[in-house]
Amino acid sequence: MGAGRGFAQHPHLPGPELTNTDVAQRLYALRWDEGCSAPDEAIKEECLAAYAHEKATGTEFIAILGWLEEWMIGANERLMRRQQRENQERIAREKEMAEKRLRSGADCPWTQAVGVADLHCRRNGRLYRLRALDGKGPLEPKVEVFRVHYLEEKRGASIGRYRTRGDATKAINEIAYKDEWE
């Protein structure tokens, strides 16, 4: 449809025939002036179904337009809640899988195991425990790493104290592949 051509006038709607510019400006106003967001592909089918239902029941277009604006706000909130719930479920599954890897003896990054204090990781089949320290200053060590043989072991052989977990990880990555008696 060209910019100057109008939309077909509905026989029951009063007012002048709308042009593409009329509709485009109204949509712009809805999106920016009144807080409605741009179309979202995730809820497109649901929105089209809601529109078709209202149209089939005989609702006038201008009423559908206002109703859809409110519907979109609710749809965006429902979509956001669903995405948050799916994200939380995904994170819980990932934590569960990480703990299973840790307990099975497979190499894994720092992982919290249920019922066990501190974080643990495995590198080259060796188990390490990361304990938080009360480092008060910015340059003071914040974590201490121990080489342990099982998850419930409290101490083990001290590997060192580090300012960040990243620093501890770098140290583990270096020493994990050296002979234990070096």
N, C-alpha and C positions, 0 to 999 in steps of 0.2 A: 504494500500500500504506500503510495507517495505521501509526502509531507502535507500536501494540501488537500488530499482526499479525506473525506469524512467517514465515520463509522455509520453503519446502517442505523437509522432511527428506529427505535422500538416503538410500535404503535401506542403503547400504554404509558410511555415516559414523556413527561412534558419537557420543554426547553429546546434549545437549538441543537442541531446536529453537531456531534463532537468530531474534532479533527485529531490526527495523530499527535499534534502539538498539545492539544488540550489534555489528552490522556497522559502523554509523557510528562507534562508539567505537574499533573495531579499525582502521578507516581513519585516524582521527585519530591514533592511536598510531603507525601506520606513517609518516604524514607528518611528525609533529612529534617524537616521542620517538626514532624510529629513523632519522631523516634522509632519508626518502623525500620527494620533492617532490610538489606538487600535480599533478593531471593536466595534460598538455601537449597541446594540439590538434595540434601538429606531428607527434607520434608516436602519436596515438590509433589510426589504422588499423593501423599496424605492431604495436602492443600487442594490439589485438583479434585480429589474425591469429595472433600468438604464443599467445594464450590459447586460441583455437579449436583450434590444432594440438595443444597439450598436452591439452586436454579430449578431443579425438578419439582420442588415443593411450591414453586411459584413466587419466591421472594424476588423483589425488584432489584435491579442491578446496583443501584446506589446503596441500598440496604446491605446487599451482599458485600460491597466494597468496604463499608464501615465494619461489618461483622468480621470479615476476613482480617482486617487490621488487628482487631482484638484477638482473633483466633491465632494469628501469627505470633503474637506476644506469648500466648500460652504454649504454642507449639515449640517456640524457641526455648522456653523454660523446660518443657518436657524433654526436648532433645538434649539440653545441657545436663539435666539430671540423669538421663539414660547414659550419656557419655561418661559422666563422673562415676556412675555405678559400674559400668563396664571397665573403666580404668582401674577402679579399686579392686575389682575381681581379678583383673589381669595381674596387678601388682601382688595380690595375695597368692595367686597361682605361681608366679615367678619366685616369691619367697619360699613357698612350699617346695618347689623343685630345687632351689638352691640348697635348702636344708637337707633334702634327700641326697643330693650330690655330696654334700659335706659328710653326712653320716655314712654314706656308702664307701667313702674312701677316695672318691674322685677329686681331682684338682678343681678348686673353685675359688672365687674371690671372697673377700670378707663377708661373712654370713652370720646372722643371729640365729642360734638354735634355740628352740623352745625348751625352757627349763635349765638353760646353761647361761651363766653370766658371761659377759664380754662377747666380742666377735672372734670368729675363727676363720682361717683360710687354709687351703692345702695347695702346696706347690711341690711338684715332683714327688708326690705321695707323702710329703712331710706336713705335719699339722702345726699351725702357729696360732697363738692366742694374742689378741690385741686388747690391752687394758688401758682405760682412760686414766690420766693423771690430773692432779689439780694445778696445772701450769697457770700461774697467775699473770705472768708477763708475756708479751708477744713473742719473745725469743726463747722462753722456757719450753722444755718438752711437754707435750700434751698427751702423748701415748707411749706405752711401753710394750714391747713385743717379746714373747716367750716361745721357745720351741717346746711343744708338749707332745705327749704320746697318745692321749685320749681326751675327749671333750671335757670331762669333769675334772681334769687335773688343774689344780689352782695355780701353780707357779711354773715349773719347768725350767729349762735353761734360758737365762736372759739373753736376748739377741741385742737389745739396745733400746734407747729412748729417742723419740723423734718428735719434731714439732707438729707434723701433720700425719694423717693416715696415708696420704700419698707418699710422703717420705718413707714411711714404714713399708709400704708396698714395694717401693723401689729397692729397698734393702732386702726384702724377702725374695724378690725376683733374682737378685744377685746371688744370695747365699744358698738358695734352695737347690741349685744345681752343682754346688761344690761338694766334695767328699765331706762327710760328717766329721772326720778327724782332722781336717785342715784348720 
